[in-house]
Amino acid sequence: MLTSLANIFRIPDLRKKVLFTLTIIGLYQFGANVPVPFVNFSKIAQLESASRSSGVLGFLNLFSGGALTRMAIFGLGIMPYITSSIIIQLLSTVIPKLEQWRDQGAIGQKKITQTTRYLTVALALMQSTGLVYLFHKNGGGLFGSSQNLDLILNYSIWRAAFIVMTLTAGTAFVMWLAELITQRGIGQGMSILIFANVVAGIPSGLNTVLQEGGRIKFFAIVLVSVALLVAIVFVDQGQRRIPVTFAKRVVGRKMFGGQNTYIPLKVNQAGVIPIIFASSVLYIPILLSNIIPSQAFRTWVNHNITPTSIFYIAVYFFFIILFAFFYVYVQFDPHQQADTIRKQGGYIPGIRPGQPTERYLAHILNRITWPGALFLGSVAVIPSLLMAAWNINNYPFYGTTLLIATGVALETMKQIDSQLMMRNYEGFLK
């Protein structure tokens, strides 16, 4: 392990990527602790201590690394970017123009990325406007606290507008940081920033579980979490290999093909993306509660969209399964894969090219996605069920945290491993 870690810093290119990623994470954590102007620091401290009971914006605070309760310039975190990405992916299946861009390759992807950025800024502007109003009217109630805190000093329309612009600019900057990590660092930028946020909250979360549940329940939750961790790693490595044979063909004076390979289909093909997508969809009622001036709707959201409520757990489980299938079929389209294999002169042994290959790939993908989706949903909700049964409300996100932390860490380690093995070094994963 230590030798492999030392090998990372022996390779100049890999060392630069790792250090660049760590620098961006450090910059993000700095921005997550710098409050916006015109806020009441003493009342923010009260809100931080009261927010552990996890009210209506609790899981948004989790994904922002606690920056939301600190009213930091990165308080909105990466969630508007995730939400806009989901919206664009959903619309690309029904809007012909977006579907055309998706099929154009790099040029079309650039247009989709630019559209996602504009939508992110629009969502951040709308979200920050609602949050600033609510932080002025009912700052404590948003996080399950009975305190009615006004977090903005000498509230005026101009100060509110300045805070809205600051939060929106912070979201745009975070989006840029995530893209920088993807382009010049290690791992997927959006996942890396979420990973840094949720991992930073694990120690304090464990401490709150210990204080509220006692030692027996604490060690029971830790044992369940360790068992889930082992299961996550085991399932993440599982895959179905579909053999593909390419026929020999002569182009000019050269011969191509004549080789056997395989298509690796993982049991958990979607990774942690369904977890993030499901959390983003469940955030929509919270966003609407910021806009709709209805106390009854806001009260309903505050009581039902909390991770220890049975309604939330059931809907969360359903959305994880739904998004697991959606994401897998978007990333691995059987029709497109069958067409690509046919154009390259390949075939699956025993399966005719064309429609039979497409049906075969869809059948295999459906069979392995079901257990992967059910496993993903179970791991996400089992700790929440335990905490709901034991009336532990302070840290109800441990299943989601565990999945995100383990999934992102494994994917990042695989990228580092591939870089090491390209240069004849031994990697971390055996």
Helices and strands as residue ranges (DSSP letters): H 2-10, H 12-31, H 41-50, G 51-53, H 58-63, H 79-91, H 96-102, H 106-138, G 141-143, H 157-184, H 189-200, H 202-237, E 239-246, E 249-251, E 254-256, E 260-266, H 273-291, H 295-304, H 310-331, H 334-343, E 346-347, H 355-389, H 398-422
